[in-house]
Amino acid sequence: MNDYVFLVLMGILFYFLDKINYPCTNKKIDVRHEIIHVVHHFIAVCFTIGPFVARDQIALMVLLFGYAFVIIQGATSKNRAQHCFLMPPYNRYCGIDENRNLYDTYSILNIDKTSDRYYFMVYGVHLSFFAYTLLKLQAA
């Protein structure tokens, strides 16, 4: 199976897992918000698995800039509970808790999000993926 098809399928799977675990209370969600939600999950999967499956330099460069953006956003954000600026507006529109995180690999692994060390771990993982992607780019 093509690596990118695998990433898309994983993004769709996580989207459905998120919908099952955190259903919207607002039953009337427009297509634009659903597309943003699917893309959000696809990007989260790409950040987790992407460095290991991506082979071309353009995909690796996109990942590198994405990690840099996430790390900078995490360092400057007032709300560190959110790893992405898309979550609060989506959650608000969906009618659920605005501070709810995306259902992602950290949720599946049941990593405690209430701990102060959680944020250091998440951004440490992103920083290590950034370094790995940078090394992979230099080797290519």
Stockholm file with secondary structure:
# STOCKHOLM 1.0

chainA/1-140         MNDYVFLVLMGILFYFLDKINYPCTNKKIDVRHEIIHVVHHFIAVCFTIGPFVARDQIALMVLLFGYAFVIIQGATSKNRAQHCFLMPPYNRYCGIDENRNLYDTYSILNIDKTSDRYYFMVYGVHLSFFAYTLLKLQAA
#=GR chainA/1-140 SS CCHHHHHHHHHHHHHHHHHHHSCCSSSCCCHHHHHHHHHHHHHHHHHHHHHHHCCSHHHHHHHHHHHHHHHHHHHHCSCTTCSSTTHHHHHHHHTSCTTCCCCCHHHHTTCCSSSHHHHHHHHHHHHHHHHHHHHHHHHC
#=GC SS_cons         CCHHHHHHHHHHHHHHHHHHHSCCSSSCCCHHHHHHHHHHHHHHHHHHHHHHHCCSHHHHHHHHHHHHHHHHHHHHCSCTTCSSTTHHHHHHHHTSCTTCCCCCHHHHTTCCSSSHHHHHHHHHHHHHHHHHHHHHHHHC
//
